[in-house]
Amino acid sequence: MSIVAAIDQRENISVWSRSVNSLASILDHVRFSFCRDSLMLLAVNSSRTANGEIVFTSLFFRELAFSTDYISSEGFVANELDYSSSTYSFIVSSKHLVMLFKNLDSPSLNYICLRVDCRSDTPLTRRYKLMVEVLTKKLIVKKFHMNYLPVTGDLNTVVSQYKEEYEKGNVQYFQAETATFKLFLDMVPGATEDFSIEVKMTKIVFGAYTKQVLKDREFLKQPMLITILMSTEELLDTNLGDVNAVVNFRLKDIRNFINLCTAMKSDALDSDMIGVESHFNTYFKSNGDPIVFEYKAQNLTITFIQITAEDSAKPELKSTTKPYTLPAPAIQKVSEEKLANWTPAVSTYGKRDVAHLSRLDVRTSKLTSAPASHEEYEELDNFQYSLQNITYGKRSSTPIESDSVKRARDDTDYSTSDDNAPQEQVQEFGPTQHETYKPKSLFD
């Protein structure tokens, strides 16, 4: 295997489930980008106005391994300056991810393992498949395969650009409590569409509103506005000062971001985790430019970016070229010549993909060539795993009980008897073979 990512902590499994479902609500596919020391999940909506990005470091996983040996060129981007930062990217259907990872019962799971075999000599039956393996506390192994499409494209650079301009004083910034925003958004009805941030000197106003839509003297949409007023001194950190600024954007994605951050905080309090922050950072400039929400927790970073609405009162500020863009992934297709010249290989079920031969060719091949050995295909699974108590690296492997995790035997639903133990064979007779059921002659 070229890529292996395993999660075995209960808190991390819960965080993984919430993160995947949060990004799945943005678009119908999610981008995976693997490198040696991190995994990034990315989703950009179809109109390129909203972007969700979650980066998991290697410490988040029990094991994160990425081998670039003989890696396929589709989806792989090599960094010539720093080869360790080379990435392999692909997109997966959001529906499939939600089916697998929604409402996971993390206390009942031992681990979740993701595997990708992206070597250039991978058989077609295993190519472009994200393999997921789940081991439950009751020693039940569940395996799933999801098809993916390799993609390329530049990653988002809005965050780095904003932070550089923040050092120069060209970007507005404030840090606020997630609990404050959570309480405010809970009061906002679900039908509310837009959100606004308005700074007036030493005051900051957060508002959720719906614009009025009137047609033929009938209200298609009733206007609504809910605001909360705070002093800039109540913020944890800010550089607003004595400035006036207003930005407007959609409410859906900021609600999704706040719900994800507060859920991670509540999980951290329940499990006594450390390193989980209770605040988030916000960077913005003016209407028409992106607004960045950033939340840092233990071993992961959540970033949501939205393009704000342009100021209709100042049309002279509009421009045809935007300095900030949210790039979308570009799907890489395999050329037909490569598929035509693909060498036969053993599939996962041990069958060879051979071409149609005539009877004479088959007889000649049987006499002149020896049968192919299965050892030449074992190189596809020669990826070495550093942890012996994780069983996802072996074929037809069985879970091994580690010393650190002792499972109770009295709450299992399965039999603990030895299936290989010799059992006493009982001879069964039919109704006409048993002594008591022997047929009797009518003439006796």
C-alpha positions as CSV (number, residue, x, y, z in Angstrom):
1,M,0.0,0.0,0.0
2,S,1.1,3.5,-0.8
3,I,-1.0,5.4,1.8
4,V,-2.2,4.2,5.2
5,A,-4.0,6.3,7.9
6,A,-5.3,4.7,11.0
7,I,-7.3,6.3,13.9
8,D,-7.8,4.4,17.1
9,Q,-8.6,6.9,19.8
10,R,-12.3,7.4,20.7
11,E,-12.1,11.2,20.7
12,N,-10.3,11.3,17.3
13,I,-12.8,8.9,15.7
14,S,-15.6,11.3,16.9
15,V,-13.8,14.3,15.5
16,W,-13.2,12.5,12.2
17,S,-16.9,11.7,11.9
18,R,-17.9,15.3,12.6
19,S,-15.4,16.8,10.2
20,V,-16.3,14.6,7.3
21,N,-20.0,15.3,7.7
22,S,-19.4,19.0,8.0
23,L,-17.5,19.2,4.7
24,A,-20.0,16.9,3.0
25,S,-22.7,19.6,3.5
26,I,-20.7,22.1,1.3
27,L,-20.4,20.0,-1.9
28,D,-21.2,16.6,-3.3
29,H,-17.6,15.5,-3.2
30,V,-14.7,16.0,-0.8
31,R,-11.0,16.3,-1.7
32,F,-8.4,14.2,0.1
33,S,-4.8,15.4,0.0
34,F,-2.1,13.2,1.6
35,C,1.5,14.1,2.3
36,R,4.1,12.7,4.7
37,D,3.1,14.6,7.8
38,S,-0.6,15.6,7.3
39,L,-3.9,14.8,5.7
40,M,-6.1,17.6,4.4
41,L,-9.9,17.4,3.6
42,L,-11.1,20.2,1.4
43,A,-14.5,21.1,-0.1
44,V,-15.4,24.1,-2.4
45,N,-19.0,24.7,-3.4
46,S,-19.9,24.8,-7.1
47,S,-20.1,28.6,-7.2
48,R,-16.6,28.9,-5.6
49,T,-17.9,31.3,-2.9
50,A,-17.4,29.0,0.1
51,N,-14.5,26.8,1.1
52,G,-14.0,24.4,4.0
53,E,-10.6,23.0,4.9
54,I,-9.5,20.7,7.7
55,V,-5.9,19.7,8.2
56,F,-5.0,16.7,10.4
57,T,-1.4,16.4,11.5
58,S,0.4,13.0,11.8
59,L,-0.1,13.1,15.6
60,F,-3.9,12.9,15.1
61,F,-3.5,9.4,13.7
62,R,-2.2,6.2,15.2
63,E,-0.3,5.8,12.0
64,L,0.1,7.9,8.9
65,A,2.3,6.5,6.2
66,F,2.8,7.9,2.7
67,S,5.2,6.1,0.3
68,T,6.0,7.7,-3.0
69,D,7.8,4.7,-4.4
70,Y,6.5,3.8,-7.9
71,I,3.5,6.1,-7.2
72,S,1.1,6.8,-10.1
73,S,1.4,10.2,-11.8
74,E,-2.4,10.7,-11.7
75,G,-3.1,12.9,-8.7
76,F,0.5,13.2,-7.6
77,V,2.1,16.6,-7.3
78,A,5.8,16.6,-6.6
79,N,7.5,19.5,-4.8
80,E,11.0,19.9,-6.3
81,L,12.1,22.2,-3.4
82,D,10.8,20.0,-0.6
83,Y,10.0,16.4,-1.7
84,S,8.5,15.6,1.7
85,S,5.7,18.0,1.0
86,S,4.6,16.3,-2.2
87,T,1.0,15.4,-2.2
88,Y,-1.4,12.8,-3.7
89,S,-5.0,14.1,-4.1
90,F,-8.3,12.7,-5.1
91,I,-12.0,13.4,-4.6
92,V,-14.6,11.0,-3.1
93,S,-18.4,11.3,-3.2
94,S,-19.8,13.0,-0.1
95,K,-22.8,10.6,0.0
96,H,-20.5,7.7,0.4
97,L,-18.6,9.4,3.2
98,V,-21.7,10.3,5.0
99,M,-23.0,6.7,4.8
100,L,-19.9,5.4,6.4
101,F,-19.0,8.0,9.0
102,K,-22.3,9.6,10.0
103,N,-23.4,8.9,13.6
104,L,-20.4,6.7,14.4
105,D,-20.6,5.0,17.8
106,S,-16.9,5.8,18.6
107,P,-16.9,4.0,22.0
108,S,-17.7,0.7,20.3
109,L,-14.9,1.0,17.7
110,N,-11.3,-0.1,18.0
111,Y,-9.9,1.7,14.9
112,I,-10.7,3.2,11.5
113,C,-8.2,2.6,8.8
114,L,-7.9,4.3,5.3
115,R,-5.8,2.6,2.6
116,V,-5.0,3.8,-0.9
117,D,-3.0,1.7,-3.3
118,C,-1.8,4.3,-5.8
119,R,1.3,2.6,-7.2
120,S,1.8,2.6,-10.9
121,D,1.7,-1.2,-11.1
122,T,-1.6,-1.6,-9.1
123,P,-4.1,-3.9,-10.8
124,L,-7.2,-2.3,-12.3
125,T,-9.4,-4.1,-9.9
126,R,-7.8,-2.2,-7.0
127,R,-7.0,1.0,-8.7
128,Y,-8.7,4.3,-7.8
129,K,-10.3,2.8,-4.7
130,L,-10.3,4.2,-1.2
131,M,-10.4,1.2,1.2
132,V,-11.9,1.7,4.6
133,E,-11.5,-0.9,7.4
134,V,-13.4,-0.6,10.7
135,L,-12.8,-2.9,13.7
136,T,-15.4,-2.9,16.5
137,K,-15.0,-3.8,20.1
138,K,-16.8,-7.1,19.4
139,L,-14.0,-8.1,16.9
140,I,-16.2,-7.5,13.9
141,V,-14.2,-6.3,10.9
142,K,-16.1,-4.2,8.3
143,K,-14.4,-3.4,5.0
144,F,-15.7,-0.9,2.4
145,H,-14.4,0.2,-1.0
146,M,-15.1,3.6,-2.5
147,N,-14.2,4.7,-5.9
148,Y,-12.3,8.0,-6.3
149,L,-11.0,10.3,-9.0
150,P,-7.4,11.6,-8.9
151,V,-7.3,15.4,-9.1
152,T,-4.7,18.1,-9.4
153,G,-4.9,21.9,-8.8
154,D,-3.4,24.5,-6.6
155,L,-4.4,24.6,-3.0
156,N,-6.0,27.6,-1.4
157,T,-3.6,30.5,-0.6
158,V,-6.1,33.0,0.8
159,V,-5.2,32.3,4.4
160,S,-1.4,32.8,3.8
161,Q,-2.1,36.0,1.9
162,Y,-4.3,37.4,4.6
163,K,-1.8,36.6,7.3
164,E,0.9,38.4,5.4
165,E,-1.3,41.4,4.9
166,Y,-2.3,41.2,8.6
167,E,1.3,41.8,9.6
168,K,1.3,44.9,7.4
169,G,-2.0,46.2,9.0
170,N,-4.1,45.8,5.8
171,V,-6.5,43.1,7.2
172,Q,-9.0,43.4,10.0
173,Y,-8.8,40.8,12.7
174,F,-10.6,39.7,15.9
175,Q,-10.7,36.7,18.2
176,A,-14.0,35.7,19.8
177,E,-15.5,32.9,22.0
178,T,-17.2,30.1,20.1
179,A,-19.7,29.8,22.9
180,T,-20.9,33.4,22.3
181,F,-21.6,32.8,18.7
182,K,-23.2,29.4,19.4
183,L,-25.7,31.0,21.8
184,F,-26.5,33.7,19.3
185,L,-27.0,31.3,16.4
186,D,-29.2,29.1,18.4
187,M,-31.7,32.0,18.7
188,V,-31.6,32.5,14.9
189,P,-34.3,30.6,13.0
190,G,-33.1,28.1,10.4
191,A,-34.7,29.9,7.5
192,T,-32.4,32.9,8.0
193,E,-30.2,33.4,5.0
194,D,-27.5,36.0,5.6
195,F,-25.1,37.2,8.2
196,S,-23.3,40.5,8.7
197,I,-20.5,41.9,10.7
198,E,-20.5,45.7,11.2
199,V,-17.8,47.6,13.1
200,K,-18.5,51.1,14.3
201,M,-15.7,52.7,16.2
202,T,-15.5,50.8,19.5
203,K,-18.6,48.7,18.9
204,I,-19.1,45.6,16.8
205,V,-22.5,44.3,15.7
206,F,-23.3,40.8,14.5
207,G,-26.6,40.4,12.7
208,A,-28.6,37.6,11.1
209,Y,-31.2,38.7,8.6
210,T,-33.4,37.8,5.7
211,K,-34.1,40.4,3.0
212,Q,-37.7,41.2,2.1
213,V,-39.0,39.9,-1.2
214,L,-42.2,41.7,-2.5
215,K,-44.1,40.8,-5.6
216,D,-47.5,42.1,-6.6
217,R,-47.9,43.6,-3.1
218,E,-47.4,40.1,-1.6
219,F,-44.5,39.1,0.6
220,L,-42.7,36.2,-0.8
221,K,-40.2,36.5,2.0
222,Q,-40.8,38.3,5.3
223,P,-38.0,40.5,6.5
224,M,-36.3,39.5,9.7
225,L,-33.3,40.8,11.6
226,I,-31.6,39.6,14.8
227,T,-28.5,41.5,16.1
228,I,-26.1,41.3,19.0
229,L,-24.1,44.3,20.0
230,M,-20.7,44.0,21.7
231,S,-17.9,46.3,22.7
232,T,-14.6,45.6,21.0
233,E,-13.0,45.4,24.4
234,E,-15.1,42.2,25.1
235,L,-13.3,40.5,22.3
236,L,-10.3,38.3,23.2
237,D,-8.0,40.0,20.7
238,T,-8.5,42.5,17.9
239,N,-6.8,45.1,15.8
240,L,-10.1,46.9,14.8
241,G,-9.3,50.1,16.7
242,D,-11.3,53.1,15.5
243,V,-12.4,51.8,12.1
244,N,-15.7,51.4,10.3
245,A,-16.3,48.3,8.2
246,V,-19.2,46.1,7.1
247,V,-19.2,42.6,5.5
248,N,-22.1,40.5,4.5
249,F,-22.1,36.8,3.6
250,R,-24.2,33.6,3.8
251,L,-25.2,32.3,7.2
252,K,-25.2,28.6,6.3
253,D,-21.5,28.0,6.3
254,I,-20.7,30.1,9.4
255,R,-23.3,28.1,11.3
256,N,-21.7,24.9,10.1
257,F,-18.3,26.2,11.2
258,I,-19.5,27.2,14.7
259,N,-21.4,23.9,15.3
260,L,-18.3,21.9,14.4
261,C,-16.0,23.9,16.7
262,T,-18.4,23.8,19.7
263,A,-18.9,20.0,19.2
264,M,-15.2,19.4,19.3
265,K,-15.0,21.5,22.5
266,S,-17.8,19.5,24.2
267,D,-16.1,16.2,23.2
268,A,-12.9,17.5,24.7
269,L,-14.6,18.4,28.0
270,D,-16.2,14.9,28.2
271,S,-12.9,13.1,27.6
272,D,-10.6,15.6,29.5
273,M,-8.6,16.3,26.4
274,I,-6.1,19.2,26.4
275,G,-5.1,21.5,23.7
276,V,-8.6,22.3,22.4
277,E,-9.2,26.0,22.2
278,S,-12.5,27.7,23.0
279,H,-12.1,30.6,20.6
280,F,-11.7,31.2,16.8
281,N,-9.9,33.8,14.7
282,T,-11.5,35.9,12.0
283,Y,-9.8,37.8,9.2
284,F,-11.6,40.1,6.8
285,K,-11.1,43.3,4.7
286,S,-14.2,44.7,2.9
287,N,-17.3,43.6,1.0
288,G,-16.4,41.6,-2.0
289,D,-13.2,40.1,-0.4
290,P,-13.1,36.7,1.4
291,I,-13.6,36.4,5.1
292,V,-11.6,33.7,6.9
293,F,-12.6,31.8,10.0
294,E,-9.9,29.7,11.6
295,Y,-10.1,27.3,14.6
296,K,-7.1,25.4,16.0
297,A,-7.5,22.3,18.1
298,Q,-5.2,19.5,19.2
299,N,-3.4,18.2,16.0
300,L,-5.9,19.8,13.6
301,T,-6.8,23.1,12.1
302,I,-10.3,24.1,10.7
303,T,-10.5,26.9,8.2
304,F,-13.7,28.1,6.5
305,I,-13.5,30.8,3.8
306,Q,-16.5,32.7,2.3
307,I,-16.6,35.3,-0.4
308,T,-18.5,38.3,1.0
309,A,-21.2,40.2,-1.0
310,E,-20.0,43.1,-3.0
311,D,-21.1,46.6,-1.9
312,S,-23.8,47.7,-4.3
313,A,-23.6,51.2,-3.1
314,K,-20.1,51.6,-4.5
315,P,-20.1,50.1,-8.0
316,E,-16.8,51.8,-8.8
317,L,-15.1,49.3,-6.4
318,K,-16.1,46.4,-8.5
319,S,-13.4,44.9,-10.8
320,T,-13.4,42.1,-13.3
321,T,-10.3,40.5,-11.9
322,K,-10.4,39.3,-8.3
323,P,-7.1,39.1,-6.4
324,Y,-8.5,36.3,-4.2
325,T,-9.9,33.1,-5.7
326,L,-11.0,29.7,-4.3
327,P,-9.5,27.1,-6.7
328,A,-11.5,24.0,-7.5
329,P,-9.8,20.6,-8.2
330,A,-9.3,19.4,-11.8
331,I,-10.0,15.8,-12.4
332,Q,-7.3,13.8,-14.2
333,K,-8.4,11.2,-16.7
334,V,-6.4,8.1,-17.6
335,S,-5.4,8.1,-21.3
336,E,-6.8,5.3,-23.4
337,E,-3.3,4.3,-24.6
338,K,-2.4,3.6,-21.0
339,L,-5.4,1.4,-20.4
340,A,-4.7,-0.4,-23.7
341,N,-1.1,-1.1,-22.7
342,W,-2.0,-2.1,-19.2
343,T,-0.1,-5.3,-18.1
344,P,-2.2,-8.2,-16.8
345,A,-2.1,-8.5,-13.0
346,V,-3.6,-10.5,-10.2
347,S,-6.8,-9.0,-8.8
348,T,-7.8,-9.0,-5.2
349,Y,-9.5,-12.4,-5.7
350,G,-6.5,-14.0,-7.2
351,K,-7.7,-14.2,-10.8
352,R,-5.6,-13.2,-13.7
353,D,-6.8,-10.7,-16.3
354,V,-5.7,-12.4,-19.5
355,A,-6.5,-11.6,-23.1
356,H,-8.6,-14.0,-25.3
357,L,-6.4,-16.6,-26.9
358,S,-7.1,-19.2,-29.5
359,R,-6.9,-22.9,-28.6
360,L,-3.6,-23.3,-30.3
361,D,-2.1,-20.4,-28.4
362,V,-3.4,-21.8,-25.1
363,R,-1.9,-25.2,-25.8
364,T,1.4,-23.7,-26.8
365,S,1.6,-21.5,-23.7
366,K,0.9,-24.5,-21.5
367,L,3.8,-26.4,-23.0
368,T,6.3,-23.6,-23.2
369,S,5.7,-21.5,-20.2
370,A,5.4,-22.4,-16.5
371,P,2.5,-21.1,-14.5
372,A,3.1,-17.7,-13.0
373,S,4.0,-17.6,-9.3
374,H,1.9,-15.7,-6.9
375,E,5.1,-14.3,-5.2
376,E,5.7,-11.8,-8.0
377,Y,2.5,-10.0,-7.0
378,E,3.2,-10.0,-3.3
379,E,5.2,-6.9,-3.9
380,L,2.0,-4.9,-4.1
381,D,1.4,-5.5,-0.4
382,N,5.0,-5.2,0.9
383,F,4.4,-1.9,2.6
384,Q,5.8,-2.3,6.1
385,Y,3.7,-1.1,9.0
386,S,5.3,0.1,12.2
387,L,2.6,-1.1,14.6
388,Q,2.1,-4.8,15.1
389,N,-1.1,-4.6,17.0
390,I,-3.0,-2.9,14.1
391,T,-4.1,-5.6,11.7
392,Y,-5.1,-3.6,8.7
393,G,-1.8,-4.2,6.9
394,K,-2.3,-8.0,6.5
395,R,-4.3,-10.0,4.1
396,S,-7.1,-12.0,5.7
397,S,-5.7,-10.9,9.1
398,T,-7.5,-11.4,12.4
399,P,-7.5,-8.8,15.2
400,I,-4.8,-9.3,17.8
401,E,-5.6,-8.3,21.4
402,S,-3.0,-5.9,22.8
403,D,-1.8,-5.7,26.4
404,S,-3.0,-2.1,26.7
405,V,-6.6,-2.8,25.7
406,K,-8.0,-5.7,27.6
407,R,-11.5,-6.5,26.6
408,A,-14.1,-8.0,28.9
409,R,-15.3,-11.4,27.9
410,D,-18.6,-11.4,29.8
411,D,-20.3,-8.8,27.6
412,T,-19.8,-10.4,24.2
413,D,-22.5,-11.8,21.9
414,Y,-20.4,-14.4,20.4
415,S,-19.3,-17.9,21.5
416,T,-15.8,-18.2,23.0
417,S,-15.5,-21.9,22.2
418,D,-12.8,-23.2,19.9
419,D,-14.2,-23.8,16.5
420,N,-11.2,-26.0,15.6
421,A,-11.7,-28.4,18.5
422,P,-12.6,-31.9,17.5
423,Q,-16.3,-32.6,17.8
424,E,-17.9,-36.0,18.4
425,Q,-19.6,-37.1,15.2
426,V,-23.1,-38.3,15.7
427,Q,-24.4,-40.7,13.1
428,E,-27.9,-39.8,11.8
429,F,-30.4,-42.2,10.4
430,G,-33.3,-41.7,8.1
431,P,-36.8,-42.8,9.1
432,T,-36.3,-46.2,7.3
433,Q,-32.8,-46.9,8.7
434,H,-33.3,-46.7,12.4
435,E,-34.1,-49.9,14.2
436,T,-37.3,-48.7,15.7
437,Y,-38.6,-47.5,12.3
438,K,-37.8,-50.5,10.2
439,P,-40.6,-51.4,7.8
440,K,-42.5,-54.5,8.6
441,S,-43.8,-56.9,6.1
442,L,-47.6,-57.4,5.8
443,F,-47.2,-61.1,5.2
444,D,-45.4,-62.0,8.5
